[in-house]
Each structure stands twice: as C-alpha cells, then as structure tokens.
Amino acid sequence: MASVLLFCLLAAVIHPSSAAKQTYIVQMKHHEKPTSFLTDSDWYSHHLQALTSATDDALLYSYTTAYHGFAASLDPQQAQALRGSDSVLGVYEDTVYELHTTRTPEFLGIENESGFLSGQTPQQFSVASNDVIIGVLDTGVWPETKSFDDSGMPAVPPRWRGECEEDGDFKATLCNKKLVGARKFYYGFRMAAGEFMNEKPSPRDYDGHGTHTSTTAAGAQVGNATLFGYATGTARGMAVHARVASYKVCWKLGCFSSDILAGMDMAISDGVDVLSMSLGGGSGPYHHDPIAIGAFKAMEKGVFVSCSAGNSGPAKSSVANVAPWIMTVGAGTLDRDFPAYAVLGNGKRVTGISLYSGEGMGDKPVEMVYNTGIRNNISSNLCLPGSLEPDRVRGKVVFCDRGANPRAEKGVVVKEAGGIGMILANSAANGEELVADSHLLPALAVGRKIGDEIRNYLKTEAKPTALLSFGGTVLAVKPSPVVAAFSSRGPNKVTPQILKPDVIGPGVNILAGWSGAIGPTGLESDNRKTPYNIMSGTSMSCPHISGLAALLKAAHPTWSPSAIKSALMTTAYTVDNTKSDLRDAAGGESSTPWAHGSGHVDLHNAISPGLVYDISTNEYIAFVCSLGYTMKQVEAVVNRPNITCSRKFRDPGQLNYPSFSVVFGESRVVRYTRRLTNVGAAGDVSYEVKVEAPEGVEVIVKPERLVFKNVGERLRYTVTFVSKKKSRGGGGFGFGSVIWKNGEKLVRSPVAYTWV
C-alpha cells in the first residue's frame, strides 16, 4: 500500500493541478532577437519577465544549439501569456520519456577492426577512430569501470569543448582520454520531483543503464569480463578507440524533455560526432517532439543521431523516434544463450533461460504450486508483491506468469514468501522470446508453448513437482539473429511514407559495463555488486549502431550522417545463420520490415557499400514542408527563420530515403524518384536492378541499369508501384524490395506496402 501511495504522490507532482507551476519549453523565433541583447539568455529572461512577471529563478535552461528557446517554471496562465507573443513559436509542457531498456563484436564480425578497412591502413584507421567522440544521453556514467581505461590513447582532440563537471561524489579527474566528458541536467526533473528528489545531482550513474550503453558503444577492451561466471570473455565496445562523453538526463522519475534538450544542446556545442539516445516516448508530430527537433539541428551540423525504437513490441505502430533524420534501431538476439532446465514430475525435461548464479536446488524434486494467493488474490499468478500465501508457498517451486511487474521482482516475491525456486512463463504477447535475468533464487524463464504445457501439467497432476538446474553459457546458437518480441514495430504512424525502424542490432542478453552503486537486477533487495551486467532492450541495440556509426565516421570522415545511415541500411542482411529468413520471436514466423526495417546491420559490407542515398538539409526541409504543417510548425522543426517552403515534395515518401513505404489510398499508382551516389570504384561501374514484390503489385524501375563513371557521381532512377485492380482489400499489407547489384555490391532497399 505504501508503494501505491508514493506512486500517487509522484503522479500528482508530475501532473500538477491547473494552478500549480510546472516546466514549460518555450521555442523562440531566434532571428527576432533585438540587437540590444548580448546573449540569447538575456533576451529569453527579459521576454519571460516582461510577459509573465516571472522571477529570475523561473528560467531553468537557455537553449542555443539544438533548439532556440528556453525552459521555465510557469503556471498555466503565464504559459498562455507567452503563447500570445509574436516572438514565440510554441509553448509545450515538459514531457517524461522512458529508458528503452561482448559477444557482439564477434557476432558482428568486428573483433579485428583492421580486417574490414577500405582505403586506410590499420594505423590510419586507429588515428581516425581516436578522433571520433560519441555523446551518450542516459543515466550518467560509472567512471571507475575498466571499460574507460585510456591506456595508450593519444591526447583528446583539441576541437573538443566539453568538460567533466565536478559535483560531490564526482571529481573532474575521473575523466580521462577515453571518458572525455561528463555532465548532468536535472532542472526539469527537480521541478517535477520537488521534495521527492532524493537523488544526488551528479554525473555519476546510480542506475547502471548509462554505463551499460556507453561501454557498449565505445568501451575499451577488458579481459575476463563476466556476470557471475556467465558470458565470460573479452568485453569491448563497438568503437573501441573512440571517445565517450556522458550527458546525464535521466533520473528515477524518467527522462524529462527539458533536460534531454539541454543535454542535446550541450553535446552538439561540445563537439560530439555521434549522439546515442536509448530513450523515448510516444510518437507525435515532429513540431511537438523535442528529440526530433534537437536531432534535426544535430544532423545539420554533421552529427549522426541514433535512437532506440522502443520496447513496446510486438504491438503494431509502436515504434518511437521515427523522424527520418534519426537512425531508429530495433533489437535482435545473439548466437549466445544461457540455458536452464526443469525436470517435471512426469519425467518431461523442459528448457528455459537463466543467469542464476547461487547455490542450486540439489538433486531432489520439489513440489510446484501455481496461483496460490492470499484469499484467492487475482494477481497471485503474476507473483506481484504481497500476493502469495507463505503457508502455501514455503519450501516449494512457484510457477509465475510474466507481466505487470519486473521479472526479477517476481523471484524476490517468491523468495520472501518462502519459496525456493521459480519458473517464469511467457504469455502470448511475449511468445517464445527468452530474456535472461540474474535472479536472487533458483529460477528460469520459459516460452509460451512450454509455459502452456507446464500449466496443463499443474492442472492435471495431483502433486506436481519440479527440479531446476542451470547450464551456464552456450555459443553458436541457431537460429540467430531473431527479432526480439519486445522490439517496437511499424508502420510509422507519424509519417506512414517512411519505413521504421531502420535496422536491428544486438539487443538481447548483452554484456557490458555496470554501475558499482546497484545490483544487477536493479532491485533494492539486490546487494550484489558486479562490474558487468547482462541486459536486454532496444536500449542495448541503439549503442551498438552508435558505435558502428563512429567506425564508419572514422573510415569515411567526409560522409554525411545520411550517407552513414544509408550504408548501414542498404547492406543489412535479412537471413539468419541457418540461411533462412529472419524470424520473429513474438510468434516464430518470418519477420517483416515493420519489425526489422532494412535488416540486421553488417559492418563488413557497410564500410564499403558501393552506393548511398545521401540527403541534404534542404531536402529534409522539403520533406517537412510536405507534411501539411503550418509555416510556424515547419519553422519549429527545422530551426530556421524565414522558411518559405518554395520547395516541397508532392508526397513525403519522395524523400531520398534508403527504404520505401508505399501507401495505396485513392490512387493505386505511387511513383518515387531516388538518387544514388557512387562511393565505390571509378570507371564505368554498372548496377542492374532487381525487384521483389508481393502478388498484386507491379513494380516498374526506369532506368533498369545505372552506370557510374566517377566516384561521387549521382544518378537518379524512378520507381513506379502499381496496385492491380481488386488485388487487395482495404487494410491489406505486403512487402518486397528494390535491389541494385553488380558483381561485387548489393544495395538493397526494403519496400512495405499498405492499402488504406
């Protein structure tokens, strides 16, 4: 009951009454700043006080790079007064975002970086990699982890303008040539939390998430890394020579958009090359999306932005961070597993997964119970706190259904009620996806089918029993990768003509660095300490792509963010290690581009893609102009004054994007023109087109052959998609591809079709 009351109190803080003050983000018309003000901040403060009579301390942040405007503590009447100003583009309430929560170098084939270089010696590539800086917006950093060892690294690039903020438990000397910066942004969080803010305003990571993501992106090599004996090996980030800068924008209540914007604003000013953000919220118009607006300015300044797709799968249209100038990353599995077993009283042996590392159950079967709640508590099947009857659970294995509360917490509930083991079973929503947890008692997770078998056994057996055992770490698992059931899916409900997510990367059971302030489960009752932890989520796949983007940036310093993005997308693969189509863990069927986008990233091919779909800032502006926004809303997204929209696409899908999303509505003909840039060899390089389409769709590409004579040459093609009469009813969908190939390269664009 106490936890419920606390939740209600926090909800009241985050969603105050109409008269209470809260944080608002105010976007200003930057070009209208009078010359009498020396700085933007001076103008913002004057404007705020002149219109609202707000005090000096009402101004929380002044944004100058990722955004033009400020965040302030206001009441609704003051916010409304600002909306009436001609110098204000928009006033928005602060939004709460959530975190989307190494075998991988070997799995991705980059354990030896020099093996895939093109046009650079290993020494040249190492020097270039040292010049790349990845900014991670997350829960902060634990600087003492060995993954931030800077041994052998040269001096920090002189262009770097960031710093290591000193605050109580965080000394500036903790930063080095690897961890080059650490900052904190908490004014929005403090405004929402009020008296409930019991976290130290420090860059230090007390959650673990930020340390995990930053070491995944660019952690140094560390031998004998492990989580209590699981996944033992050499831990390393994707871009092992790159630098890391940490921007703490997430706190116990979540990640507030005012703090996120401040972090993005500072990261761009500091000089990062890549922004990695494993966080997000629901999808909405771009002019209301602070991450999309900040990312637009980052893209314009040459910064690659990678964001997690979200963990709301397998629900359709659940994907977040869908702006086309953002790399949106879904999650897949590795070829590594942590098997655990349960032998039932009927002799059947079932396989699940677990990271339990304590003493086992012995060799004698133990009685198993299910749904043994206090006074038939309807939540006892879920093993929610306080739901189990100790007299019926003590000394037994408890069968729990997945859902409602954290998986590891269910084991704690069982343990506190006197149980000695747990089997955690998936529901239909989770399918056969198995996510490993470092449980505090002997426990394993099983998929839906096995879960149903055990449920039936529990119903039909008078005295069911189970004996649990644990199998350690297993490699070369097949099939892999498999798209994670939790990975958020398309279609893109903000802009249906842009296919999202863009790609998938490793996001299930990932080993990376961890905070020394918290146990591996994150539960208060977990007092264990570990320098490395295994986690799952699109939060884990996002920094993989951030690190790969850093490697591409090092190999090709002149490439734009859209060129890097295109290289990763058009070279992604769509078959697993059994040579079959990628599978979807949610139902075991073949995955689709709504789940995996262009496919699973493949750096070996991305480093030399042959052709790329490059996109200029002006083309992105033409895209925004085609969305039906008002001029004020367009200006809010692109952060530019005097936008006229003299150029706009007839259809948002006309953007030179590396994938296609074809929406058949009133017209059954959709025609797009794309432009390919040769980044490969010179001298009459010829590509032929190959088309794959579902039944009922005709695809016509003109020309069918492209011949590039020079590096950097750009050639166009037009593709016409025709839906045959009565071939599809309303609401149908299908998938295909447009592929340009020659003897060496294959440039593949997935196509998603929707009938509305």
Buried (B, 14 or more C-beta within 10 A) or exposed (E): EEEEEEEEEBEEBBEBEEEEBBBBBBBBBBEEBEEEBEEBBBBBBEBBBEBBEBEEEBBBBBBBBBBBBBBBBBBBEBBEBBEEBEBBBBBBBBBBBBBBBBBBBBBBEBBEBEEBBEEBEEEEBBBBBBBBBBBBBBBBBBBBBBBBBBEEBEEBBEEBEBBBBBBEEBEEEBBBBBBBBBBBBBBBBBBBBBEBBEBBBBBBBBBBBBBBBBBBBBBBBBEEBBBBEBBBBBBBBBBBBBBBBBBBBBBBBBBBBBBBBBBBBBBBBBBBBBBBBBBBBEBBBBBBBBBBBBBBBBBBBEBBBBBBBBBBBBEBBBBBBBBBBBBBBBBBBBBBBBBBBBBBBEEEEBBBBBBBBEEEBEEEBBEBBBBBBBEEBEBBBBBBBBBBBEEBBEEBBBBBBBBEBEBBBBBBBBBBBBBBBBBBBBEEBBBBBBBBBBBBBBBBBBBBBBBBBBBEBBEEEEEBBBBBBBBEBEEEBEBBBBBBBBBBBBBBBBBBBBBBBBBBBBBBBBBBBBBBBBBBBBBEEBEBEBBBBBBBBBBBBBBBBBBBBBBBBBBBEEBBBBBBBBBBBBBBBBEBEEEEBBBBBBBBEBBBBBBBBBBBBBBEBBBBBBBBBBBEBEBBBBBBBBBEBEEBBBBBBBBBEEBEBEEBBEEBBBBBBBBBBBBBEEEBEBBBEBBBBBBBBEEEBEBEBBBEBBEBBEBEBEEEEBEBEEEEBBBEBEBEBBBEEEBBEEEBBBBBBBBBBBEEBBBBBBBBBBBE
